[in-house]
Amino acid sequence: MKLNFPLRLLAAASVAAASFFTQAADVTVAYQTTVDPAKVAQADGAYEKATNAEIDWRKFDNGADIIAAIASGDVQIGYLGSSPLTAAITRKVPVETFLIATQIGAAEALVARDGSGIKTPQDLIGKKIAVPFVSTGHYSLLAALKHWNIDPSKVTVLNLAPPAIIAAWKRGDIDATYVWDPALGVAKENGKVLITSGELAKFGAPTFDAWIVRKDFAEKHPEIVTAFAKVTLDAYADYRKDPQAWLANQSNVDKLVKLSGAKASDIPLLLQGNVYPLAADQVISLGAPTTKAITDTATFLKEQGKVEAVLPDYAPYVSAKYITN
């Protein structure tokens, strides 16, 4: 009996260990604090049910960190903006863009702090502007300065993550920021919007957010990627069917607030500020339009010295094969 007792403990420990490993996450998904209808599906566990997989959801503050995690293999699926995506693809990180999450409009903007002395774009000269480097906000900031014929060297651009931007804004350490929520909402409380990403798109500098996947994971588990895309698009369709009714459901708003950190009062404007493409739009977008947008972004980033070269073809990094109607 004395010998069997520790053996039974060992057997129990082995069973517990086996249980732990079988319950470990099948896929790690990186998400950000952007406001979009699919966060309701995330909160409801719809992705786990549709993919029949254990999902480890990890929150990130910017796309650059997500790319690093995907490149290392720690993350298989990630949500990020077109600028960090372009930089990653240009450096040949093995990913596929399988879904356009949103075409960014008013959900990202350049805001000047009250009391900073910034009344017009030209007043930005000599000021401190915070933005996460190699983000869509960074790309849009540089595009805005170019549109206004302002030499970027004449402003001080600080590389800060959104949480740090909030802290710096409240201390009065920065004069302006180009960012998204929840930092955008904080900035707008005592700041003036100079330009939004939607307005910049009309000037030839569109930005978008996308879902990407490691190519090796997609090759092994195409069914998970397909199911993931379908849950997202079903959430978009549910919202777009009747946006006002969707917003009238307080549960939807509460879930967005919880996962994004945005204020409930800001949710309607943030949702209306972006376009959430449906399946039919995705099939068209995930081809020449997205490839061209990435190429144009890469060209701009090279001009700004953010990437060393532009690839001859970005098509291998974009695919509509995971979209089902």
C-alpha positions as a printed Julia matrix, in Angstrom:
325×3 Matrix{Float64}:
   0.0    0.0     0.0
   2.84   2.34    0.79
   4.2    1.86   -2.71
   0.83   2.14   -4.44
  -0.15   5.41   -2.78
   2.5    7.57   -4.52
   1.86   5.65   -7.74
  -1.81   6.62   -7.53
  -0.77  10.22   -6.94
   1.49  10.01   -9.98
  -1.32   8.55  -12.07
  -3.69  11.31  -10.92
  -1.09  13.93  -11.76
  -0.64  12.39  -15.21
  -4.39  12.51  -15.82
  -4.49  16.13  -14.65
  -1.58  17.02  -16.91
  -3.2   15.29  -19.86
  -6.43  17.19  -19.14
  -4.51  20.47  -19.01
  -2.87  19.88  -22.37
  -6.08  18.8   -24.07
  -7.72  22.01  -22.82
  -4.88  24.24  -23.96
  -5.7   26.8   -26.64
  -5.8   25.46  -30.19
  -5.25  28.94  -31.57
  -4.07  32.25  -30.17
  -5.81  35.31  -31.57
  -4.49  38.86  -31.19
  -7.13  41.58  -31.05
  -7.08  45.34  -30.5
  -9.41  47.83  -28.83
 -11.09  48.99  -32.02
 -14.88  49.24  -31.99
 -16.55  46.83  -34.41
 -19.69  44.64  -34.4
 -17.72  41.37  -34.28
 -16.65  42.06  -30.71
 -20.15  41.0   -29.68
 -19.47  37.6   -31.24
 -16.14  37.52  -29.43
 -17.81  38.27  -26.09
 -20.49  35.63  -26.75
 -18.01  32.84  -27.51
 -19.34  32.49  -31.05
 -15.85  32.01  -32.51
 -15.12  29.06  -30.23
 -18.43  27.42  -31.1
 -18.02  27.88  -34.87
 -14.38  26.83  -35.05
 -14.72  24.04  -32.48
 -11.41  25.28  -31.09
 -10.11  26.64  -27.81
  -9.14  30.27  -28.43
  -6.71  32.3   -26.36
  -7.7   35.93  -27.0
  -4.83  38.32  -26.36
  -5.26  42.09  -26.33
  -2.56  44.2   -27.99
  -2.19  47.97  -28.16
  -0.73  48.18  -31.67
  -0.11  46.25  -34.86
   3.68  46.28  -34.6
   3.53  44.15  -31.44
   1.05  41.79  -33.1
   3.38  41.3   -36.06
   6.23  40.47  -33.7
   4.04  37.89  -31.94
   2.91  36.35  -35.23
   6.44  36.28  -36.61
   7.6   34.43  -33.48
   4.78  31.89  -33.79
   3.15  32.88  -30.48
   0.05  34.16  -32.31
  -1.64  32.51  -35.3
  -4.42  34.98  -36.15
  -4.25  38.74  -35.66
  -6.1   42.01  -36.2
  -4.06  44.98  -37.37
  -4.03  48.03  -39.59
  -2.92  48.3   -43.19
   0.31  50.11  -42.35
   1.86  47.53  -39.97
   0.47  44.81  -42.24
   2.25  46.34  -45.22
   5.5   46.69  -43.29
   5.3   43.04  -42.22
   4.56  41.71  -45.69
   7.33  43.84  -47.16
   9.67  42.14  -44.7
   8.2   38.8   -45.89
   6.55  37.72  -42.64
   4.65  34.55  -43.73
   1.03  35.71  -43.42
  -2.15  35.88  -45.47
  -4.74  38.66  -45.32
  -8.02  36.73  -45.22
 -10.54  39.4   -44.21
 -10.91  43.17  -44.45
 -12.1   44.0   -40.94
 -12.98  47.61  -41.61
 -12.35  50.49  -43.96
 -11.31  53.16  -41.48
 -13.27  56.4   -41.37
 -13.81  58.64  -38.35
 -12.65  55.95  -35.93
  -9.08  57.27  -36.27
  -8.26  60.96  -36.26
  -5.69  63.66  -35.63
  -6.67  65.67  -32.55
  -5.06  68.89  -31.3
  -5.21  69.49  -27.54
  -7.05  72.55  -26.29
  -4.5   75.1   -25.11
  -1.78  73.79  -27.43
  -2.11  76.78  -29.73
  -3.04  74.58  -32.69
  -5.92  76.13  -34.62
  -4.94  75.19  -38.18
  -2.75  72.44  -39.68
   0.16  74.87  -40.1
   0.15  75.39  -36.34
   1.42  71.81  -35.98
   4.9   73.04  -36.9
   7.13  72.92  -33.83
   4.6   70.86  -31.83
   4.74  67.39  -30.27
   2.51  64.79  -31.92
   2.17  61.31  -30.43
   1.35  58.23  -32.5
   2.19  54.5   -32.38
   4.92  54.07  -34.99
   4.19  51.92  -38.07
   0.46  52.01  -37.3
  -2.38  53.2   -39.53
  -2.37  56.34  -37.4
   1.31  56.89  -38.17
   0.73  56.39  -41.89
  -2.25  58.75  -41.8
  -0.34  61.39  -39.84
   2.47  61.41  -42.41
  -0.08  61.47  -45.24
  -1.85  64.43  -43.61
   1.4   66.36  -43.22
   2.2   65.67  -46.86
  -1.28  66.83  -47.89
  -0.74  70.07  -45.96
   2.79  70.51  -47.35
   4.3   70.31  -43.88
   7.82  68.89  -43.64
   7.69  66.06  -41.03
  11.08  67.19  -39.73
   9.44  70.41  -38.57
   7.24  68.61  -36.04
   8.27  66.31  -33.19
   6.66  62.92  -33.74
   6.74  60.74  -30.62
   6.36  56.96  -30.68
   3.83  56.16  -27.94
   1.4   53.26  -27.5
  -2.26  54.25  -26.9
  -2.15  53.82  -23.09
   0.95  56.03  -22.95
  -0.77  58.56  -25.22
  -3.67  58.8   -22.76
  -1.29  59.42  -19.85
   0.78  61.98  -21.8
  -2.38  63.75  -22.98
  -3.73  64.09  -19.46
  -0.4   65.49  -18.25
  -0.27  67.96  -21.13
   3.03  66.52  -22.37
   1.88  66.33  -26.01
   0.14  68.82  -28.27
  -1.63  66.44  -30.65
  -2.16  62.77  -31.39
  -3.3   60.57  -34.27
  -4.92  57.57  -32.65
  -7.99  55.35  -32.19
 -10.23  54.53  -29.22
 -10.12  54.55  -26.28
  -7.3   57.1   -26.56
  -9.18  58.97  -29.28
 -12.19  59.46  -27.0
  -9.98  60.81  -24.24
  -8.3   63.25  -26.64
 -11.59  64.52  -28.04
 -12.8   65.45  -24.53
 -10.53  68.49  -24.59
  -9.26  68.6   -28.15
 -10.16  69.53  -31.7
 -10.26  67.05  -34.58
  -8.12  68.37  -37.45
  -8.73  65.49  -39.86
 -10.1   61.92  -39.84
  -8.88  58.87  -41.72
 -12.1   58.92  -43.72
 -11.33  62.43  -44.94
  -7.75  61.42  -45.75
  -9.05  58.51  -47.84
 -10.7   61.06  -50.13
  -7.28  62.64  -50.6
  -5.81  59.34  -51.76
  -4.55  57.84  -48.49
  -7.09  55.17  -47.47
  -6.44  52.91  -44.51
  -8.07  49.69  -43.39
  -7.88  47.08  -40.67
  -7.52  43.41  -41.54
  -7.5   39.94  -40.09
  -4.39  37.98  -41.0
  -3.25  34.41  -40.39
   0.08  32.64  -40.4
   0.34  30.71  -43.66
   1.49  27.5   -41.98
  -1.49  27.54  -39.62
  -3.93  28.28  -42.46
  -2.56  25.38  -44.49
  -3.09  22.98  -41.58
  -6.42  24.39  -40.36
  -8.26  26.08  -43.27
 -11.59  25.16  -41.66
 -10.78  27.27  -38.6
  -9.87  30.3   -40.72
 -13.03  29.89  -42.83
 -15.25  29.58  -39.75
 -13.53  32.57  -38.12
 -14.22  34.7   -41.2
 -17.86  33.6   -41.33
 -18.53  34.51  -37.69
 -17.05  37.96  -38.31
 -19.09  38.54  -41.46
 -22.28  37.28  -39.84
 -21.74  39.84  -37.07
 -21.24  42.57  -39.67
 -24.4   41.51  -41.51
 -26.39  41.55  -38.29
 -25.26  45.1   -37.56
 -25.72  46.43  -41.08
 -29.22  44.96  -41.39
 -30.5   47.58  -38.93
 -27.79  49.64  -37.19
 -30.24  51.57  -35.03
 -31.95  48.44  -33.74
 -28.52  46.87  -33.13
 -27.45  49.88  -31.07
 -30.77  49.91  -29.21
 -29.81  46.52  -27.77
 -27.9   47.62  -24.67
 -26.21  44.24  -24.41
 -24.4   44.86  -27.71
 -23.13  48.23  -26.52
 -22.03  46.83  -23.14
 -19.96  44.13  -24.81
 -18.25  46.65  -27.07
 -17.47  48.88  -24.1
 -15.97  45.95  -22.21
 -13.68  44.81  -25.02
 -12.75  48.19  -26.5
 -12.61  50.5   -23.5
 -14.57  53.11  -25.44
 -17.37  55.09  -23.78
 -20.9   53.86  -24.41
 -21.87  57.32  -25.67
 -19.11  57.17  -28.3
 -20.03  53.73  -29.68
 -22.65  54.88  -32.25
 -20.36  57.48  -33.85
 -17.4   55.08  -33.91
 -19.42  52.35  -35.61
 -20.83  54.81  -38.13
 -17.32  56.1   -38.78
 -16.18  52.86  -40.42
 -17.37  50.55  -43.18
 -17.68  46.82  -42.39
 -17.56  44.93  -45.71
 -19.93  42.0   -46.2
 -19.03  38.7   -47.89
 -19.76  39.87  -51.44
 -17.62  42.97  -50.91
 -14.83  40.86  -49.39
 -14.57  38.63  -52.45
 -13.96  41.73  -54.58
 -11.77  43.6   -52.1
  -9.5   40.65  -51.32
  -7.93  40.88  -54.73
  -6.69  43.77  -56.82
  -8.11  46.57  -54.57
  -6.34  45.34  -51.42
  -3.17  44.43  -53.28
  -3.08  47.94  -54.77
  -3.73  49.57  -51.39
  -0.89  47.6   -49.81
   1.43  48.45  -52.71
   0.58  52.14  -52.44
   1.13  52.04  -48.69
   4.49  50.32  -49.16
   5.54  52.96  -51.68
   4.63  55.7   -49.2
   6.4   53.95  -46.32
   9.53  53.6   -48.45
   9.42  57.32  -49.26
   9.25  57.97  -45.51
  12.14  55.59  -44.81
   9.96  53.14  -42.83
  10.67  50.15  -45.13
  13.72  49.45  -47.24
  12.02  48.3   -50.44
   8.69  47.64  -52.17
   7.93  44.06  -53.2
   7.19  43.47  -56.91
   3.93  41.66  -56.06
   1.81  41.65  -52.9
  -0.89  39.33  -54.28
   0.52  36.18  -52.57
  -0.25  37.79  -49.21
  -3.93  38.4   -49.89
  -6.6   35.69  -50.32
 -10.39  35.48  -50.61
 -10.48  31.68  -50.44
 -11.69  31.66  -46.84
 -14.81  33.72  -47.63
 -18.09  31.83  -47.91
 -21.47  33.33  -48.8
